[in-house]
Structure formats: structure tokens, C-alpha cells
């Protein structure tokens, strides 16, 4: 027979779980989630002295993307990376590149984590500036 939990029994179950954890130790199970996905996989070429914008959509997120940065490499001078206001999980690379060249860098993102652990992910890109 399955009983109905009342407010008192829920508090009792929670109190027992806390006490058991303190006495016995506990392993918290965190379900695995797929890796964050970045699209597109490659960036379109840019032209030195011309405004450039490329959006990257991050998917497979359990919570919204909270921040983005560049690591392991450099963007061209005059180009930056930021989240797009009003468009969830979208990272924008934009600006006016100053010089031609091939720039390889890694975009790193993190997701908020309140009720679930926040996720992180990276994607390497190459931006060719003509």
C-alpha cells in the first residue's frame, strides 16, 4: 500500500535524509548531460577594415549560458566576444578587424547552475581575415 505524504511526513523524511547523510556519508548522483554543442563549427571569413559579425548558438544546455570568453588564442585586434542580449545561448563575435591574418582561438562558455550544476564547454575556431 502506498501512503500519502503530508507536510509533516515530508519534513520528517527530509530530516531523516539529512541525519542519515551526516552519519553515513552520501554520494550525490548527478545525471550526466550531453556536452555543449556549438554551431556553426566554422566561422565565415572576415575582411580587414570591414565590420564583422558571426553568431554562435550553444545547445544541449540544462540552464542558460551565463558568460563567454576567449581562451587559448587571440581574436584579431578590433574584434570581441560577448553574449547577445535577448537571444538566449548565443555568443557573438563582432567588430572591425584591423589586420589580415589567420587567428585561432577557443571560445569558452559557462552556464548558470542553481538547481543543477552549471555546465561549461569550449570550441576551437579559426577566423581568416583577408
C-alpha positions in Angstrom: 0.0 0.0 0.0 1.3 3.4 -0.9 0.7 6.1 1.6 0.1 9.8 1.1 2.9 12.2 2.2 1.6 15.1 4.3 3.6 18.3 5.2 4.7 16.7 8.4 5.9 13.4 6.8 7.8 15.3 4.1 9.6 17.3 6.8 10.3 14.0 8.7 11.7 12.3 5.5 13.9 15.4 4.8 15.1 15.4 8.4 15.9 11.7 8.3 17.7 12.1 5.0 19.8 14.9 6.4 20.6 12.9 9.6 21.5 9.8 7.6 23.7 11.8 5.3 25.6 13.2 8.3 26.0 9.8 9.9 26.6 7.6 6.9 28.0 9.9 4.3 26.3 10.3 1.0 27.1 10.2 -2.7 25.0 12.7 -4.7 24.1 11.4 -8.1 24.4 14.0 -10.8 22.9 12.8 -14.1 25.2 13.1 -17.0 24.3 15.6 -19.7 25.5 15.7 -23.2 28.4 18.0 -24.0 27.6 21.5 -25.0 27.3 21.9 -28.8 28.5 25.0 -30.8 27.1 25.9 -34.2 28.4 26.7 -36.6 31.5 24.6 -36.4 33.5 27.1 -38.5 33.4 30.9 -38.9 33.0 32.8 -42.1 36.0 34.8 -43.3 36.4 38.5 -42.5 37.9 41.4 -44.3 40.3 43.8 -42.6 38.7 47.2 -42.1 35.2 45.9 -42.6 32.6 45.3 -39.8 32.3 41.6 -39.0 29.6 39.7 -37.1 29.3 36.0 -36.5 26.8 34.4 -34.1 27.4 31.0 -32.4 24.5 29.1 -30.9 25.2 26.9 -27.9 22.9 24.0 -27.5 22.5 21.0 -25.1 22.3 23.4 -22.2 20.4 22.5 -19.0 20.4 26.2 -18.0 21.1 29.4 -19.9 24.6 30.3 -21.0 25.8 32.9 -18.4 29.1 34.0 -20.0 31.6 33.6 -22.8 35.2 34.4 -23.2 38.2 33.6 -25.5 41.0 31.4 -24.2 43.9 29.7 -25.8 44.5 32.2 -28.6 43.6 35.7 -29.6 40.9 37.4 -31.7 42.0 39.8 -34.3 42.6 43.4 -32.9 39.3 45.2 -33.1 37.1 42.1 -32.6 35.5 41.0 -29.4 33.2 38.3 -28.0 30.0 38.7 -25.9 26.6 37.2 -25.2 23.8 38.5 -27.4 21.2 40.4 -25.3 17.7 39.0 -25.8 18.9 35.9 -27.7 19.5 33.1 -25.2 22.6 30.9 -25.6 24.0 33.0 -28.4 27.6 34.2 -28.4 28.5 37.0 -30.9 32.0 37.6 -32.3 32.0 41.1 -33.8 34.0 44.2 -34.5 36.2 45.5 -37.3 39.4 43.5 -37.7 42.4 45.8 -38.2 44.8 43.4 -39.9 44.7 40.4 -42.3 45.8 37.0 -40.9 44.7 33.7 -39.6 43.6 33.8 -35.9 43.0 30.5 -34.0 41.3 30.7 -30.6 39.0 28.8 -28.3 35.5 30.1 -27.2 34.7 29.1 -23.7 31.2 29.3 -22.2 29.6 28.6 -18.8 26.0 28.0 -17.9 24.2 29.1 -14.8 23.9 26.5 -12.1 21.3 26.9 -9.4 19.1 23.8 -9.1 21.5 21.8 -11.3 25.3 22.0 -11.7 26.3 24.6 -14.3 27.9 23.3 -17.5 31.0 24.5 -19.3 32.2 23.9 -22.8 34.8 25.0 -25.3 35.0 25.1 -29.1 38.1 26.0 -31.1 37.7 28.3 -34.1 39.8 29.8 -36.8 39.0 33.2 -38.2 40.6 34.1 -41.5 40.9 37.9 -42.1 41.6 38.8 -45.7 
